[in-house]
Amino acid sequence: MLLLWKEEGIMQEQSKTEVNENVKKSIIAIGQELIKRADDITNDLKFVDNIEIYAKLTPDEITNFDIKKNYMATYEDKEEK
């Protein structure tokens, strides 16, 4: 089975096995990068409500991912004395 997609206006084709292998490599690469950045990502999570990890995988080995921290706001009522 061949898979077709359009890249920069040119039709590309790869076998399903090749695509599966490339996607698998991309997922592993994202995992490795997250492990490398774990200390930085988890630094100062006091007001972080959640962390989102978004990844875009393409049939080739180009991988893009984004890490987003969503913070919660807390109101502190400070009375002046």
N, CA, C and O atoms as a printed pandas DataFrame, in Angstrom:
     atom_number atom_name residue_name chain_id  residue_number  x_coord  y_coord  z_coord
0              1         N          MET        A               1    0.837   -1.168    0.000
1              2        CA          MET        A               1    0.000    0.000    0.000
2              3         C          MET        A               1    0.891    1.244    0.000
3              4         O          MET        A               1    1.855    1.316    0.762
4              5         N          LEU        A               2    0.577    2.203   -0.837
5              6        CA          LEU        A               2    1.323    3.463   -0.886
6              7         C          LEU        A               2    0.435    4.579   -0.360
7              8         O          LEU        A               2   -0.754    4.637   -0.673
8              9         N          LEU        A               3    1.010    5.452    0.429
9             10        CA          LEU        A               3    0.295    6.607    0.940
10            11         C          LEU        A               3    0.783    7.844    0.216
11            12         O          LEU        A               3    1.984    8.029    0.021
12            13         N          LEU        A               4   -0.144    8.678   -0.175
13            14        CA          LEU        A               4    0.196    9.909   -0.899
14            15         C          LEU        A               4   -0.152   11.109   -0.042
15            16         O          LEU        A               4   -1.149   11.091    0.679
16            17         N          TRP        A               5    0.661   12.151   -0.115
17            18        CA          TRP        A               5    0.357   13.421    0.520
18            19         C          TRP        A               5    1.036   14.514   -0.272
19            20         O          TRP        A               5    1.958   14.261   -1.048
20            21         N          LYS        A               6    0.570   15.727   -0.066
21            22        CA          LYS        A               6    1.105   16.853   -0.817
22            23         C          LYS        A               6    2.035   17.647    0.074
23            24         O          LYS        A               6    1.655   18.058    1.170
24            25         N          GLU        A               7    3.249   17.862   -0.392
25            26        CA          GLU        A               7    4.236   18.627    0.367
26            27         C          GLU        A               7    4.846   19.655   -0.574
27            28         O          GLU        A               7    5.452   19.303   -1.586
28            29         N          GLU        A               8    4.681   20.926   -0.231
29            30        CA          GLU        A               8    5.185   22.024   -1.051
30            31         C          GLU        A               8    4.727   21.887   -2.496
31            32         O          GLU        A               8    5.501   22.109   -3.427
32            33         N          GLY        A               9    3.445   21.515   -2.677
33            34        CA          GLY        A               9    2.860   21.445   -4.004
34            35         C          GLY        A               9    3.256   20.222   -4.810
35            36         O          GLY        A               9    2.836   20.091   -5.960
36            37         N          ILE        A              10    4.049   19.323   -4.246
37            38        CA          ILE        A              10    4.512   18.140   -4.970
38            39         C          ILE        A              10    3.935   16.902   -4.285
39            40         O          ILE        A              10    4.032   16.761   -3.066
40            41         N          MET        A              11    3.333   16.003   -5.071
41            42        CA          MET        A              11    2.800   14.773   -4.510
42            43         C          MET        A              11    3.956   13.858   -4.091
43            44         O          MET        A              11    4.883   13.622   -4.866
44            45         N          GLN        A              12    3.891   13.353   -2.875
45            46        CA          GLN        A              12    4.907   12.461   -2.341
46            47         C          GLN        A              12    4.260   11.099   -2.101
47            48         O          GLN        A              12    3.049   11.016   -1.898
48            49         N          GLU        A              13    5.058   10.035   -2.123
49            50        CA          GLU        A              13    4.524    8.727   -1.782
50            51         C          GLU        A              13    5.526    7.925   -0.965
51            52         O          GLU        A              13    6.736    8.001   -1.177
52            53         N          GLN        A              14    4.994    7.163   -0.036
53            54        CA          GLN        A              14    5.795    6.280    0.802
54            55         C          GLN        A              14    4.966    5.032    1.066
55            56         O          GLN        A              14    3.737    5.072    1.019
56            57         N          SER        A              15    5.636    3.939    1.340
57            58        CA          SER        A              15    4.913    2.724    1.703
58            59         C          SER        A              15    4.358    2.883    3.108
59            60         O          SER        A              15    4.871    3.665    3.909
60            61         N          LYS        A              16    3.301    2.128    3.397
61            62        CA          LYS        A              16    2.685    2.194    4.724
62            63         C          LYS        A              16    3.700    1.818    5.798
63            64         O          LYS        A              16    3.715    2.429    6.867
64            65         N          THR        A              17    4.544    0.831    5.538
65            66        CA          THR        A              17    5.563    0.411    6.499
66            67         C          THR        A              17    6.536    1.546    6.779
67            68         O          THR        A              17    6.909    1.777    7.929
68            69         N          GLU        A              18    6.947    2.254    5.739
69            70        CA          GLU        A              18    7.875    3.382    5.889
70            71         C          GLU        A              18    7.233    4.502    6.703
71            72         O          GLU        A              18    7.875    5.087    7.575
72            73         N          VAL        A              19    5.979    4.795    6.421
73            74        CA          VAL        A              19    5.268    5.838    7.162
74            75         C          VAL        A              19    5.140    5.437    8.628
75            76         O          VAL        A              19    5.405    6.250    9.514
76            77         N          ASN        A              20    4.738    4.196    8.895
77            78        CA          ASN        A              20    4.597    3.733   10.275
78            79         C          ASN        A              20    5.914    3.848   11.029
79            80         O          ASN        A              20    5.933    4.268   12.186
80            81         N          GLU        A              21    7.007    3.480   10.387
81            82        CA          GLU        A              21    8.325    3.548   11.028
82            83         C          GLU        A              21    8.714    5.001   11.319
83            84         O          GLU        A              21    9.251    5.298   12.386
84            85         N          ASN        A              22    8.445    5.899   10.377
85            86        CA          ASN        A              22    8.769    7.312   10.584
86            87         C          ASN        A              22    7.945    7.923   11.711
87            88         O          ASN        A              22    8.469    8.694   12.515
88            89         N          VAL        A              23    6.661    7.584   11.774
89            90        CA          VAL        A              23    5.811    8.097   12.847
90            91         C          VAL        A              23    6.288    7.548   14.189
91            92         O          VAL        A              23    6.326    8.280   15.179
92            93         N          LYS        A              24    6.650    6.270   14.231
93            94        CA          LYS        A              24    7.171    5.663   15.460
94            95         C          LYS        A              24    8.426    6.388   15.920
95            96         O          LYS        A              24    8.572    6.675   17.109
96            97         N          LYS        A              25    9.345    6.691   14.989
97            98        CA          LYS        A              25   10.564    7.425   15.331
98            99         C          LYS        A              25   10.233    8.812   15.866
99           100         O          LYS        A              25   10.879    9.292   16.798
100          101         N          SER        A              26    9.227    9.457   15.278
101          102        CA          SER        A              26    8.826   10.785   15.731
102          103         C          SER        A              26    8.297   10.752   17.157
103          104         O          SER        A              26    8.620   11.623   17.965
104          105         N          ILE        A              27    7.486    9.746   17.466
105          106        CA          ILE        A              27    6.940    9.620   18.818
106          107         C          ILE        A              27    8.060    9.386   19.825
107          108         O          ILE        A              27    8.061    9.980   20.903
108          109         N          ILE        A              28    9.006    8.528   19.482
109          110        CA          ILE        A              28   10.154    8.265   20.362
110          111         C          ILE        A              28   10.981    9.540   20.544
111          112         O          ILE        A              28   11.433    9.832   21.651
112          113         N          ALA        A              29   11.181   10.300   19.461
113          114        CA          ALA        A              29   11.953   11.544   19.540
114          115         C          ALA        A              29   11.285   12.551   20.477
115          116         O          ALA        A              29   11.966   13.231   21.245
116          117         N          ILE        A              30    9.959   12.647   20.417
117          118        CA          ILE        A              30    9.233   13.552   21.316
118          119         C          ILE        A              30    9.424   13.107   22.758
119          120         O          ILE        A              30    9.676   13.933   23.636
120          121         N          GLY        A              31    9.305   11.811   23.007
121          122        CA          GLY        A              31    9.506   11.279   24.360
122          123         C          GLY        A              31   10.899   11.575   24.884
123          124         O          GLY        A              31   11.065   11.980   26.035
124          125         N          GLN        A              32   11.904   11.373   24.036
125          126        CA          GLN        A              32   13.284   11.650   24.451
126          127         C          GLN        A              32   13.470   13.131   24.774
127          128         O          GLN        A              32   14.141   13.478   25.746
128          129         N          GLU        A              33   12.884   13.991   23.969
129          130        CA          GLU        A              33   13.018   15.430   24.196
130          131         C          GLU        A              33   12.299   15.843   25.483
131          132         O          GLU        A              33   12.802   16.681   26.231
132          133         N          LEU        A              34   11.126   15.259   25.744
133          134        CA          LEU        A              34   10.411   15.563   26.990
134          135         C          LEU        A              34   11.217   15.124   28.208
135          136         O          LEU        A              34   11.247   15.826   29.219
136          137         N          ILE        A              35   11.862   13.976   28.117
137          138        CA          ILE        A              35   12.701   13.499   29.222
138          139         C          ILE        A              35   13.863   14.461   29.455
139          140         O          ILE        A              35   14.189   14.776   30.599
140          141         N          LYS        A              36   14.489   14.928   28.370
141          142        CA          LYS        A              36   15.603   15.876   28.507
142          143         C          LYS        A              36   15.155   17.173   29.169
143          144         O          LYS        A              36   15.903   17.769   29.945
144          145         N          ARG        A              37   13.941   17.608   28.865
145          146        CA          ARG        A              37   13.439   18.894   29.368
146          147         C          ARG        A              37   12.614   18.768   30.645
147          148         O          ARG        A              37   12.061   19.766   31.107
148          149         N          ALA        A              38   12.515   17.597   31.219
149          150        CA          ALA        A              38   11.633   17.364   32.370
150          151         C          ALA        A              38   11.901   18.323   33.522
151          152         O          ALA        A              38   10.961   18.868   34.100
152          153         N          ASP        A              39   13.161   18.537   33.861
153          154        CA          ASP        A              39   13.480   19.447   34.963
154          155         C          ASP        A              39   13.001   20.863   34.669
155          156         O          ASP        A              39   12.437   21.524   35.541
156          157         N          ASP        A              40   13.223   21.327   33.453
157          158        CA          ASP        A              40   12.815   22.677   33.071
158          159         C          ASP        A              40   11.287   22.794   33.031
159          160         O          ASP        A              40   10.726   23.786   33.495
160          161         N          ILE        A              41   10.628   21.792   32.483
161          162        CA          ILE        A              41    9.166   21.816   32.363
162          163         C          ILE        A              41    8.513   21.836   33.745
163          164         O          ILE        A              41    7.519   22.531   33.953
164          165         N          THR        A              42    9.068   21.079   34.683
165          166        CA          THR        A              42    8.451   20.959   36.000
166          167         C          THR        A              42    8.979   21.982   37.005
167          168         O          THR        A              42    8.622   21.938   38.182
168          169         N          ASN        A              43    9.819   22.891   36.547
169          170        CA          ASN        A              43   10.334   23.934   37.419
170          171         C          ASN        A              43    9.205   24.893   37.791
171          172         O          ASN        A              43    8.517   25.420   36.917
172          173         N          ASP        A              44    9.020   25.114   39.090
173          174        CA          ASP        A              44    8.051   26.087   39.610
174          175         C          ASP        A              44    6.630   25.824   39.101
175          176         O          ASP        A              44    6.113   26.577   38.275
176          177         N          LEU        A              45    6.016   24.776   39.588
177          178        CA          LEU        A              45    4.650   24.422   39.198
178          179         C          LEU        A              45    3.598   24.911   40.202
179          180         O          LEU        A              45    2.454   24.458   40.174
180          181         N          LYS        A              46    3.986   25.828   41.079
181          182        CA          LYS        A              46    3.098   26.275   42.160
182          183         C          LYS        A              46    1.723   26.730   41.647
183          184         O          LYS        A              46    0.701   26.345   42.214
184          185         N          PHE        A              47    1.686   27.524   40.608
185          186        CA          PHE        A              47    0.416   28.052   40.115
186          187         C          PHE        A              47    0.005   27.449   38.765
187          188         O          PHE        A              47   -0.876   27.981   38.088
188          189         N          VAL        A              48    0.638   26.350   38.381
189          190        CA          VAL        A              48    0.294   25.712   37.104
190          191         C          VAL        A              48   -0.915   24.815   37.319
191          192         O          VAL        A              48   -0.900   23.926   38.170
192          193         N          ASP        A              49   -1.969   25.061   36.531
193          194        CA          ASP        A              49   -3.189   24.265   36.605
194          195         C          ASP        A              49   -3.025   22.955   35.834
195          196         O          ASP        A              49   -3.451   21.898   36.299
196          197         N          ASN        A              50   -2.400   23.033   34.645
197          198        CA          ASN        A              50   -2.140   21.838   33.845
198          199         C          ASN        A              50   -1.076   22.136   32.808
199          200         O          ASN        A              50   -0.755   23.292   32.534
200          201         N          ILE        A              51   -0.544   21.085   32.244
201          202        CA          ILE        A              51    0.462   21.198   31.185
202          203         C          ILE        A              51   -0.074   20.464   29.964
203          204         O          ILE        A              51   -0.466   19.301   30.057
204          205         N          GLU        A              52   -0.090   21.141   28.820
205          206        CA          GLU        A              52   -0.548   20.534   27.576
206          207         C          GLU        A              52    0.655   20.256   26.681
207          208         O          GLU        A              52    1.562   21.081   26.571
208          209         N          ILE        A              53    0.654   19.104   26.054
209          210        CA          ILE        A              53    1.688   18.766   25.081
210          211         C          ILE        A              53    0.982   18.484   23.771
211          212         O          ILE        A              53    0.185   17.551   23.667
212          213         N          TYR        A              54    1.282   19.301   22.769
213          214        CA          TYR        A              54    0.669   19.186   21.463
214          215         C          TYR        A              54    1.740   18.746   20.473
215          216         O          TYR        A              54    2.830   19.317   20.442
216          217         N          ALA        A              55    1.437   17.744   19.673
217          218        CA          ALA        A              55    2.405   17.262   18.689
218          219         C          ALA        A              55    1.746   17.151   17.323
219          220         O          ALA        A              55    0.576   16.785   17.208
220          221         N          LYS        A              56    2.509   17.471   16.301
221          222        CA          LYS        A              56    2.055   17.315   14.924
222          223         C          LYS        A              56    3.042   16.394   14.221
223          224         O          LYS        A              56    4.215   16.729   14.059
224          225         N          LEU        A              57    2.553   15.228   13.805
225          226        CA          LEU        A              57    3.385   14.240   13.135
226          227         C          LEU        A              57    3.026   14.204   11.661
227          228         O          LEU        A              57    1.848   14.224   11.304
228          229         N          THR        A              58    4.023   14.151   10.814
229          230        CA          THR        A              58    3.823   14.057    9.377
230          231         C          THR        A              58    4.388   12.725    8.891
231          232         O          THR        A              58    5.112   12.061    9.632
232          233         N          PRO        A              59    4.073   12.327    7.670
233          234        CA          PRO        A              59    4.567   11.036    7.178
234          235         C          PRO        A              59    6.089   10.926    7.115
235          236         O          PRO        A              59    6.622    9.817    7.075
236          237         N          ASP        A              60    6.784   12.036    7.105
237          238        CA          ASP        A              60    8.246   11.955    7.138
238          239         C          ASP        A              60    8.715   12.144    8.573
239          240         O          ASP        A              60    7.889   12.119    9.485
240          241         N          GLU        A              61    9.978   12.328    8.802
241          242        CA          GLU        A              61   10.507   12.383   10.164
242          243         C          GLU        A              61   10.463   13.761   10.800
243          244         O          GLU        A              61   10.940   13.927   11.923
244          245         N          ILE        A              62    9.912   14.745   10.126
245          246        CA          ILE        A              62    9.841   16.087   10.703
246          247         C          ILE        A              62    8.777   16.091   11.791
247          248         O          ILE        A              62    7.622   15.743   11.548
248          249         N          THR        A              63    9.173   16.483   12.975
249          250        CA          THR        A              63    8.279   16.463   14.120
250          251         C          THR        A              63    8.254   17.836   14.770
251          252         O          THR        A              63    9.300   18.427   15.038
252          253         N          ASN        A              64    7.056   18.337   15.022
253          254        CA          ASN        A              64    6.889   19.587   15.747
254          255         C          ASN        A              64    6.060   19.303   16.981
255          256         O          ASN        A              64    5.048   18.606   16.914
256          257         N          PHE        A              65    6.499   19.850   18.121
257          258        CA          PHE        A              65    5.671   19.736   19.316
258          259         C          PHE        A              65    5.821   20.986   20.159
259          260         O          PHE        A              65    6.805   21.719   20.061
260          261         N          ASP        A              66    4.813   21.205   20.993
261          262        CA          ASP        A              66    4.763   22.406   21.809
262          263         C          ASP        A              66    4.341   22.011   23.216
263          264         O          ASP        A              66    3.486   21.146   23.406
264          265         N          ILE        A              67    4.950   22.652   24.187
265          266        CA          ILE        A              67    4.601   22.427   25.588
266          267         C          ILE        A              67    4.022   23.733   26.112
267          268         O          ILE        A              67    4.646   24.788   26.002
268          269         N          LYS        A              68    2.841   23.656   26.674
269          270        CA          LYS        A              68    2.160   24.859   27.152
270          271         C          LYS        A              68    1.753   24.650   28.608
271          272         O          LYS        A              68    1.103   23.662   28.949
272          273         N          LYS        A              69    2.144   25.587   29.452
273          274        CA          LYS        A              69    1.725   25.559   30.855
274          275         C          LYS        A              69    0.548   26.520   31.005
275          276         O          LYS        A              69    0.626   27.679   30.599
276          277         N          ASN        A              70   -0.526   26.035   31.584
277          278        CA          ASN        A              70   -1.701   26.867   31.845
278          279         C          ASN        A              70   -1.721   27.195   33.333
279          280         O          ASN        A              70   -1.798   26.305   34.181
280          281         N          TYR        A              71   -1.649   28.479   33.630
281          282        CA          TYR        A              71   -1.588   28.926   35.015
282          283         C          TYR        A              71   -2.968   29.307   35.523
283          284         O          TYR        A              71   -3.827   29.745   34.758
284          285         N          MET        A              72   -3.168   29.134   36.822
285          286        CA          MET        A              72   -4.401   29.587   37.439
286          287         C          MET        A              72   -4.091   30.848   38.240
287          288         O          MET        A              72   -3.025   30.975   38.842
288          289         N          ALA        A              73   -5.016   31.747   38.232
289          290        CA          ALA        A              73   -4.850   32.989   38.978
290          291         C          ALA        A              73   -5.532   32.848   40.329
291          292         O          ALA        A              73   -6.620   32.281   40.435
292          293         N          THR        A              74   -4.893   33.357   41.336
293          294        CA          THR        A              74   -5.500   33.367   42.665
294          295         C          THR        A              74   -5.494   34.795   43.196
295          296         O          THR        A              74   -4.511   35.523   43.057
296          297         N          TYR        A              75   -6.577   35.168   43.789
297          298        CA          TYR        A              75   -6.707   36.509   44.349
298          299         C          TYR        A              75   -6.366   36.451   45.827
299          300         O          TYR        A              75   -6.934   35.658   46.577
300          301         N          GLU        A              76   -5.450   37.282   46.229
301          302        CA          GLU        A              76   -5.085   37.367   47.639
302          303         C          GLU        A              76   -5.534   38.723   48.146
303          304         O          GLU        A              76   -5.089   39.766   47.666
304          305         N          ASP        A              77   -6.413   38.687   49.112
305          306        CA          ASP        A              77   -6.915   39.928   49.705
306          307         C          ASP        A              77   -5.941   40.364   50.786
307          308         O          ASP        A              77   -5.863   39.754   51.852
308          309         N          LYS        A              78   -5.208   41.413   50.504
309          310        CA          LYS        A              78   -4.220   41.917   51.464
310          311         C          LYS        A              78   -4.762   43.204   52.076
311          312         O          LYS        A              78   -4.881   44.237   51.417
312          313         N          GLU        A              79   -5.078   43.101   53.332
313          314        CA          GLU        A              79   -5.578   44.288   54.038
314          315         C          GLU        A              79   -4.406   45.130   54.500
315          316         O          GLU        A              79   -3.436   44.618   55.058
316          317         N          GLU        A              80   -4.510   46.425   54.261
317          318        CA          GLU        A              80   -3.452   47.319   54.724
318          319         C          GLU        A              80   -3.702   47.651   56.183
319          320         O          GLU        A              80   -4.835   47.924   56.580
320          321         N          LYS        A              81   -2.644   47.626   56.979
321          322        CA          LYS        A              81   -2.781   47.914   58.421
322          323         C          LYS        A              81   -2.051   49.165   58.778
323          324         O          LYS        A              81   -2.050   49.569   59.941
